[in-house]
């Protein structure tokens, strides 16, 4: 179930982030070659700060992930399509990027959909409303990850 994956990812980011104040443990996805290139570009262009937090190193070191702060706000690019995502799923659209929120009632994990790569943004609840992070990361997604044809998620 996707909800278990969300909980496991969030727990791993929270527990393992304490390894070092300037390093965050962020599980790296394994996208195909074409998606990997999009992700490399995205991660290189992400800002130095997200939700007011400074960027930190990630472990493992990967071209497909980025993190800021402690607990880490994390981006993972090239993840699998969310299993719970359906044609009638409720999406949040912020600056033209459609986000699939999980869990539905109090989301902390948002997956950008409708793009040539799925991109996760995990915003721990301690940072409050995720809108600022969705804008900051979403703007870079809009510039680096092409949209799919209308209606595809």
N, C-alpha and C positions, 0 to 999 in steps of 0.2 A: 504494500500500500504506500502511496505517496506520502501520506501524513506521517508514517513511521520514518520515511526518509528525511522529511523536513525536521522532525524532532531529533533524529540522529545527527544530522548535519549541524543543527543549531547547538546541540549538546557538545559535539566535537569541537566546534569553533569556540564555545565558551570555556570548556574545560582545558583544551590544549593551548589556548591563547596565553595562559599564564606561564608558558615555558620560558619566555623572556619578554620583558616589557616592550621591546622593539621588534618582536617577531610574532607572527600569528600563524597557527597551524590551520591551513586551508586546503582541504582535499582537492587535488587537481583532477579535472576531467580529462578524458582522452578522446578529443574530437578527431574526425577525419582530417586529411591534409588541407583541404580547401577551407574548412571551418577553422582549423588551427591558424591559418594565415590571417583570417578575419579577426580572430581572438588576439593574436599577437599585436595587431594594429590597435585594436580597442584598448588593451591593457597598457600599451605604451602611451596612449593619449589620455588616459584617465587623469583627473586632477591630483595635485599634491595633497589636497584636503577634501574630505567628504563629510558632511554633517558637522563641520568644525573640527574634525579629527585629522591629525597628520598621518600620512601614509607610512606604513611599516613594512618590513620585509616579511615574506611568506615562507613557510616551510611546508611541503617541499618548495624549492625555488621553481617557479613555473611561469611560462609565457601566457598562461590561461587564467591566472588568478591575481587578485590584488586585495589589499586590506588596509584599513585605517583604524587607529585608536585601539583602546583596550577597555571593554571587550571589543573585539574587532567587528567593524562593518566590513563585509566581504563581498567581493564580486567573483563569480566563477563563470567563465565563458566557454561555450561548447558543451554544456550539460545536455543530458537527454531531455526529450520532450516530457513535460510533467504528465504522469499517468492519469491524473484526475482531470486534465484539460479536455474539455468537450466543446462541440460547436456552440452549445448554449451556456458555457461557463461565463460567470460574471467577471469582466475584466475592468481594470482601472486604467484609463488613458490619461497620460500626463505628457504634455508637450508632443503629442503625436506618437508616443510609444505606448503600446498596449502591454499592461502588466497583469499577470495571473497571480493573485495573492493567496498565500497559504499560511496557516489555516484560515479558512474563510471568516471566522468570527473575530479573530485578533491576529491578523497577518504580521509576520516578521520576515517572511521569505517571499520575494517577488521575482517572478520569472518574466523577462521580456519575451513576448511571443510575436509572431507575424514577421519575423526577421530570418535571415539566412543562417543565423546562429541563435540558439537559446542562451540567454544570459541571466544568471541568478544574482540577485542583490539581497543580502541578509542584513537587516538592520535590527540589532538587539533592542528590546523594549526600553532599555535604560536611556536611549537617545530620544524618546518621545515619538511623535508622529514622523513617519518615514518620508513625507512629501519632499523635503529638501534633498534627501539622497536620491529619490526617484528622478528629480529634475537634474541634479548634477551628473548622475551616471547616464540617465536617459538622453541627455544632450549629446554625449559622446557616442552612444549607441546609434543615434540618428545620423551622425556624421560618418560612422565607420562600418556599420553592419546594414547592408541593403535590405529593404523591405521585400517581403514575399508578395506575389500578386494578391489583389484585393480578396478578402475573405479567407485566406489561408492563415492558419495559426500553427 
